[in-house]
Amino acid sequence: MAKKDPTDLSVEEKLKALYQLQMTLSAIDEKRALRGELPLEVQDLEDEIAGLNTRLEKIQNEIKDFQAAVTMKKGEIIDAQASVDRYQAQLNEVKNNREYDVLNKEIEYQTLEIELCEKKIKEAVTRIEERTKDLEHAQELKKDRQAALKEKKSELNEIMQETREEEEKLKEKAAELELKIEPRLLNSFKRIRKNARNGLGIVYVQRDACGGCFNKIPPQRQLDIKMHKKIIVCEYCGRIMIDPELAGVKLVSSTEEKPKRKRAIRKTTPAPVAPEVVEEPTVVVEEPQVVEEKPVVEEKVAEKKASAKKETAKKETAKKETTKKTAEKKPAAKKTTAKKA
């Protein structure tokens, strides 16, 4: 039987093939997730060891340069010492003061050169000691990293051996499914899957929402997805949408998942019925109730009386003040009339 061309497949067949490819790729991702961060750790250790190798080479080259400088300065010291000896021998054959001064200056210059070379040799020796310590430390660190790399690689190989066969079978199945899908659709599916956080390029509808981003899908769009007339993409995350029935997923309805809770009715147990007892008529003697007078009324009356007394006292004081003022004014008026007369 001749194979169908991927472009001749119906939308329903394309969606089925895409969903099967998604399931196989998700299974491969799960197998890779079992490895955890071991591949990254192995890669980091390998990079670190390569960096340590370059560092060791650099330190060794620096030590060689310092050693060469020491040997060169030692040769310069030998030459300067020979010239000093020669100048000192010439001092005995000097004929005038001018030649004597010139030879002394040359001897001083050569002695200064010897001292400078010795100083540089000491500095180079200290630098060589420091760099040798750095070299030893780097070598120890390299040994530790190599031991850790060996352990991590052994762990990774054990995990790879367990999942290698299954992963290869899944890869073969994914390659077969890719041949059934149209190249343009396959490229867009791979692009969506690459951008998705969880690696899902095609999802089914769950509880009237997208199975990837969980945003609400309108009813009309859900109906279009169930019709299988065209490939529909989520408006929010861009994933391809598929009907759960076509994907072969049985969804449990929300009513079955969350049954309605019945209102709890508290059962009241009837009180035990006591046997009938014939009550004898009792005579109740009512005692006369003494009605206590309220002290609130008396307090109000007393307050009113006190306020009335205060008002009368104020009026009396005011009258007394006015009479005093009139009495003082009368003799003053009599004096003014007498003066006029």
Backbone torsions as a table, in degrees:
resi	resn	phi	psi	omega
1	MET	NA	127.3	-177.7
2	ALA	-70.9	142.0	178.8
3	LYS	-74.2	144.9	178.5
4	LYS	-74.4	146.6	173.3
5	ASP	-71.9	137.8	-178.5
6	PRO	-57.3	-28.8	179.9
7	THR	-75.1	-21.5	-178.9
8	ASP	-85.9	-5.6	-179.4
9	LEU	-70.9	148.8	175.9
10	SER	-75.6	167.6	-179.1
11	VAL	-62.4	-38.3	-179.3
12	GLU	-62.6	-44.1	179.6
13	GLU	-66.9	-37.9	178.3
14	LYS	-63.7	-42.8	-180.0
15	LEU	-65.8	-39.8	177.8
16	LYS	-62.0	-44.8	-179.8
17	ALA	-64.2	-41.0	178.7
18	LEU	-63.5	-41.5	-179.0
19	TYR	-67.7	-39.4	176.6
20	GLN	-63.4	-40.2	177.0
21	LEU	-63.3	-40.9	178.5
22	GLN	-61.5	-41.5	-179.6
23	MET	-65.0	-41.8	179.4
24	THR	-66.8	-41.2	179.0
25	LEU	-67.0	-35.8	176.4
26	SER	-66.1	-37.0	176.8
27	ALA	-65.3	-38.3	176.9
28	ILE	-64.3	-40.6	178.2
29	ASP	-62.4	-38.4	178.0
30	GLU	-64.8	-39.8	178.2
31	LYS	-64.7	-38.5	178.4
32	ARG	-71.3	-30.5	179.2
33	ALA	-68.0	-24.4	177.2
34	LEU	-63.2	-28.5	178.3
35	ARG	-69.3	-24.3	179.8
36	GLY	69.4	-138.4	-178.6
37	GLU	-98.3	13.7	-179.6
38	LEU	-60.8	-45.2	178.3
39	PRO	-59.6	-39.8	178.8
40	LEU	-66.8	-39.7	178.5
41	GLU	-64.5	-41.1	178.2
42	VAL	-62.4	-43.5	179.7
43	GLN	-63.3	-41.8	178.4
44	ASP	-63.1	-42.1	179.3
45	LEU	-65.3	-40.0	178.2
46	GLU	-63.5	-42.2	178.1
47	ASP	-64.2	-39.9	179.7
48	GLU	-65.5	-40.3	178.3
49	ILE	-65.0	-39.4	177.5
50	ALA	-63.4	-40.2	176.7
51	GLY	-64.3	-38.3	177.9
52	LEU	-66.6	-35.8	178.1
53	ASN	-63.2	-44.9	177.9
54	THR	-64.0	-37.2	178.7
55	ARG	-65.4	-41.7	178.4
56	LEU	-62.9	-41.9	178.1
57	GLU	-62.2	-41.0	179.9
58	LYS	-64.4	-43.6	179.8
59	ILE	-64.3	-42.0	179.5
60	GLN	-63.3	-39.8	177.7
61	ASN	-65.4	-39.0	177.8
62	GLU	-64.2	-41.6	178.5
63	ILE	-62.6	-41.0	178.1
64	LYS	-62.9	-41.3	179.1
65	ASP	-63.2	-42.6	179.4
66	PHE	-65.3	-39.1	178.7
67	GLN	-65.0	-39.7	177.7
68	ALA	-64.9	-38.9	178.8
69	ALA	-64.7	-38.0	179.4
70	VAL	-63.8	-46.6	179.7
71	THR	-62.3	-38.5	179.6
72	MET	-65.8	-43.1	179.7
73	LYS	-66.3	-35.4	176.3
74	LYS	-63.2	-39.7	176.5
75	GLY	-64.3	-40.7	177.6
76	GLU	-63.2	-37.1	177.9
77	ILE	-63.3	-41.0	-179.9
78	ILE	-63.6	-43.0	179.7
79	ASP	-64.5	-43.4	-179.6
80	ALA	-64.6	-38.3	179.5
81	GLN	-66.4	-37.7	178.5
82	ALA	-65.6	-41.7	178.5
83	SER	-65.9	-36.7	177.5
84	VAL	-62.5	-44.6	179.2
85	ASP	-62.2	-39.7	-179.6
86	ARG	-66.1	-42.5	-179.6
87	TYR	-66.3	-36.8	178.9
88	GLN	-66.7	-34.0	176.7
89	ALA	-68.5	-32.7	180.0
90	GLN	-73.5	-21.0	-179.8
91	LEU	-61.0	-29.9	-179.2
92	ASN	-72.8	-18.5	-178.2
93	GLU	-106.3	18.2	-177.7
94	VAL	-73.5	141.1	-177.9
95	LYS	-106.0	-24.1	-179.7
96	ASN	-143.9	172.4	-177.5
97	ASN	-68.3	-31.4	-177.7
98	ARG	-63.0	-47.4	179.0
99	GLU	-63.6	-36.0	-179.8
100	TYR	-63.8	-44.4	179.4
101	ASP	-64.3	-40.0	-179.8
102	VAL	-63.8	-43.5	-179.5
103	LEU	-66.2	-37.4	177.5
104	ASN	-63.8	-41.0	178.0
105	LYS	-64.0	-40.5	178.7
106	GLU	-64.3	-40.2	179.2
107	ILE	-64.8	-42.8	178.1
108	GLU	-62.0	-42.3	-179.9
109	TYR	-62.5	-42.2	-178.8
110	GLN	-69.5	-35.4	176.2
111	THR	-66.7	-38.9	175.6
112	LEU	-63.4	-39.2	177.4
113	GLU	-62.8	-39.6	179.0
114	ILE	-64.4	-43.1	179.2
115	GLU	-63.8	-41.5	178.6
116	LEU	-63.0	-42.4	179.0
117	CYS	-64.4	-41.0	178.1
118	GLU	-63.0	-39.3	177.9
119	LYS	-62.6	-44.5	179.7
120	LYS	-66.8	-33.7	177.4
121	ILE	-64.8	-42.4	177.8
122	LYS	-61.5	-44.4	178.2
123	GLU	-61.0	-42.6	180.0
124	ALA	-64.9	-38.1	179.9
125	VAL	-65.1	-43.3	177.7
126	THR	-62.5	-41.1	178.1
127	ARG	-64.5	-37.5	178.5
128	ILE	-64.6	-41.4	178.8
129	GLU	-62.9	-43.9	179.4
130	GLU	-62.5	-45.3	-177.5
131	ARG	-69.5	-29.9	176.1
132	THR	-67.4	-37.6	175.2
133	LYS	-63.5	-43.7	177.1
134	ASP	-61.3	-38.2	179.9
135	LEU	-64.9	-43.2	178.5
136	GLU	-63.6	-42.9	179.0
137	HIS	-62.4	-42.7	179.5
138	ALA	-65.1	-37.7	178.7
139	GLN	-65.6	-41.6	176.6
140	GLU	-62.9	-43.8	178.7
141	LEU	-62.2	-38.9	178.3
142	LYS	-63.8	-40.4	178.2
143	LYS	-62.9	-43.9	178.4
144	ASP	-61.0	-44.7	-179.2
145	ARG	-66.5	-35.9	177.8
146	GLN	-66.4	-39.1	177.5
147	ALA	-64.8	-43.3	178.8
148	ALA	-64.3	-39.7	178.2
149	LEU	-62.9	-39.6	179.1
150	LYS	-62.5	-44.2	179.5
151	GLU	-63.4	-46.3	-178.4
152	LYS	-64.1	-38.8	179.1
153	LYS	-66.5	-37.6	177.8
154	SER	-64.8	-43.0	177.3
155	GLU	-61.5	-44.4	-179.2
156	LEU	-64.6	-39.3	179.2
157	ASN	-65.5	-38.5	177.2
158	GLU	-61.2	-45.9	179.5
159	ILE	-66.4	-39.2	-179.4
160	MET	-65.1	-38.0	179.4
161	GLN	-65.1	-35.0	179.8
162	GLU	-68.5	-38.5	-172.6
163	THR	-107.3	0.9	-173.8
164	ARG	-66.6	-45.8	-176.8
165	GLU	-63.1	-47.2	-179.7
166	GLU	-63.5	-38.8	-179.4
167	GLU	-66.7	-38.6	178.5
168	GLU	-65.2	-40.8	177.5
169	LYS	-62.9	-42.7	178.7
170	LEU	-64.7	-36.9	177.6
171	LYS	-65.3	-40.5	177.0
172	GLU	-63.3	-41.9	178.4
173	LYS	-63.7	-41.0	179.1
174	ALA	-64.6	-38.1	178.7
175	ALA	-65.6	-38.4	177.4
176	GLU	-65.6	-40.8	179.7
177	LEU	-68.9	-32.3	178.9
178	GLU	-65.1	-31.0	178.6
179	LEU	-68.7	-25.5	-178.9
180	LYS	-80.6	-14.0	-173.5
181	ILE	-101.4	145.6	178.1
182	GLU	-61.5	135.8	-175.6
183	PRO	-58.0	-40.6	-179.2
184	ARG	-64.4	-43.4	178.4
185	LEU	-67.3	-38.0	179.3
186	LEU	-64.9	-40.3	179.5
187	ASN	-65.2	-42.2	179.1
188	SER	-66.9	-37.3	177.4
189	PHE	-63.5	-43.4	179.1
190	LYS	-65.1	-37.6	179.1
191	ARG	-66.0	-42.2	178.6
192	ILE	-64.3	-43.1	-178.8
193	ARG	-65.4	-34.7	179.0
194	LYS	-67.8	-38.7	-178.9
195	ASN	-78.3	-22.6	-178.6
196	ALA	-72.7	144.3	-177.6
197	ARG	-70.5	-41.8	-176.8
198	ASN	-95.3	7.5	176.3
199	GLY	75.2	18.7	179.4
200	LEU	-99.0	121.1	178.0
201	GLY	-100.7	-22.0	178.0
202	ILE	-135.7	132.7	-176.3
203	VAL	-136.7	158.8	177.4
204	TYR	-103.8	166.4	-176.2
205	VAL	-78.9	130.2	178.4
206	GLN	-125.9	117.0	176.9
207	ARG	53.8	47.3	178.1
208	ASP	61.8	28.7	-179.7
209	ALA	-141.5	161.9	178.1
210	CYS	-67.7	136.9	-179.7
211	GLY	-76.7	-6.8	178.9
212	GLY	-100.0	-51.7	-178.1
213	CYS	-105.4	-9.6	175.9
214	PHE	62.8	31.5	172.7
215	ASN	-91.2	149.7	-175.7
216	LYS	-66.3	137.7	177.7
217	ILE	-108.3	132.3	179.5
218	PRO	-63.2	153.3	-179.0
219	PRO	-60.4	-37.6	179.9
220	GLN	-63.4	-39.3	179.1
221	ARG	-69.2	-36.2	175.8
222	GLN	-62.8	-38.6	178.1
223	LEU	-65.0	-40.0	177.8
224	ASP	-64.0	-36.8	179.0
225	ILE	-65.5	-39.7	-180.0
226	LYS	-71.2	-25.2	-178.7
227	MET	-73.2	-25.2	179.1
228	HIS	59.6	36.8	179.7
229	LYS	-90.9	-26.8	179.0
230	LYS	-151.6	162.3	178.5
231	ILE	-81.2	120.9	-176.0
232	ILE	-110.4	139.2	-176.9
233	VAL	-114.1	146.7	177.7
234	CYS	-65.5	136.8	-177.7
235	GLU	-70.3	-24.0	-172.7
236	TYR	-96.4	-49.4	-174.6
237	CYS	-105.6	-13.3	177.7
238	GLY	83.7	5.2	179.9
239	ARG	-76.5	152.6	177.8
240	ILE	-76.6	136.1	-177.1
241	MET	-101.6	142.1	178.6
242	ILE	-137.6	149.9	179.2
243	ASP	-73.9	138.4	-179.9
244	PRO	-59.4	-35.8	179.2
245	GLU	-64.2	-41.2	178.8
246	LEU	-67.8	-34.2	178.1
247	ALA	-76.0	-12.4	-179.8
248	GLY	79.4	28.1	180.0
249	VAL	-107.0	129.1	177.1
250	LYS	-96.0	115.4	-179.8
251	LEU	-94.1	136.9	176.2
252	VAL	-86.0	129.1	-178.7
253	SER	-65.6	156.5	-177.0
254	SER	-66.1	-28.2	179.8
255	THR	-70.2	-34.8	178.5
256	GLU	-75.3	-33.5	-179.1
257	GLU	-69.0	-44.7	-177.3
258	LYS	-120.1	86.6	178.7
259	PRO	-65.7	149.2	-179.3
260	LYS	-67.0	137.1	178.8
261	ARG	-83.4	130.4	176.7
262	LYS	-80.5	143.2	-179.3
263	ARG	-69.8	127.5	-178.9
264	ALA	-75.5	127.2	178.6
265	ILE	-108.4	124.2	-179.3
266	ARG	-75.8	125.4	179.3
267	LYS	-83.6	122.6	179.7
268	THR	-98.4	122.4	179.5
269	THR	-80.6	130.9	-179.2
270	PRO	-65.1	141.2	-179.2
271	ALA	-68.7	143.4	180.0
272	PRO	-64.4	134.1	-177.9
273	VAL	-81.1	123.6	179.6
274	ALA	-81.2	150.4	177.5
275	PRO	-65.2	145.1	-177.2
276	GLU	-67.7	132.1	178.9
277	VAL	-120.7	128.7	179.9
278	VAL	-77.6	116.1	-178.3
279	GLU	-86.8	135.4	176.3
280	GLU	-82.5	144.9	179.8
281	PRO	-68.2	127.3	180.0
282	THR	-106.5	139.8	-179.5
283	VAL	-95.2	121.6	-179.9
284	VAL	-101.0	120.8	179.2
285	VAL	-96.5	118.0	-179.1
286	GLU	-85.9	125.1	176.7
287	GLU	-85.5	142.5	180.0
288	PRO	-66.2	127.7	-179.2
289	GLN	-86.1	127.4	179.6
290	VAL	-88.3	119.9	-179.4
291	VAL	-87.0	117.9	-179.5
292	GLU	-82.4	134.3	178.0
293	GLU	-72.1	144.4	-178.0
294	LYS	-84.2	125.2	-179.9
295	PRO	-74.7	-6.7	-176.8
296	VAL	-67.6	-39.8	-179.0
297	VAL	-65.2	-42.4	-179.0
298	GLU	-63.6	-38.3	179.0
299	GLU	-64.3	-42.4	179.3
300	LYS	-62.7	-41.9	179.9
301	VAL	-63.6	-42.0	179.8
302	ALA	-64.3	-39.6	178.6
303	GLU	-63.5	-41.0	179.1
304	LYS	-63.4	-42.2	179.6
305	LYS	-63.3	-42.5	-179.7
306	ALA	-64.4	-40.5	179.4
307	SER	-66.2	-37.7	178.0
308	ALA	-64.8	-40.8	177.9
309	LYS	-62.9	-41.1	179.3
310	LYS	-63.8	-41.8	179.1
311	GLU	-63.6	-42.3	178.8
312	THR	-65.1	-38.8	178.6
313	ALA	-63.9	-40.7	178.5
314	LYS	-63.0	-42.3	179.9
315	LYS	-63.3	-41.4	179.7
316	GLU	-63.2	-43.8	178.1
317	THR	-63.0	-39.2	178.9
318	ALA	-63.9	-42.3	178.7
319	LYS	-62.5	-42.7	179.9
320	LYS	-61.4	-41.3	179.2
321	GLU	-64.4	-40.7	179.8
322	THR	-66.2	-40.0	178.8
323	THR	-65.2	-39.9	177.8
324	LYS	-61.4	-43.3	-179.1
325	LYS	-63.8	-41.1	179.1
326	THR	-67.0	-38.4	179.5
327	ALA	-65.4	-35.6	178.6
328	GLU	-71.8	-32.4	-177.5
329	LYS	-73.1	-34.4	-175.5
330	LYS	-61.5	-52.5	179.0
331	PRO	-61.2	-33.3	177.2
332	ALA	-64.0	-36.9	179.9
333	ALA	-69.6	-38.9	179.2
334	LYS	-62.7	-40.2	-179.9
335	LYS	-64.5	-40.0	-179.0
336	THR	-66.2	-38.4	179.1
337	THR	-68.9	-36.8	179.4
338	ALA	-66.9	-39.8	177.5
339	LYS	-61.6	-42.1	179.6
340	LYS	-62.3	-42.2	-179.1
341	ALA	-67.0	NA	NA
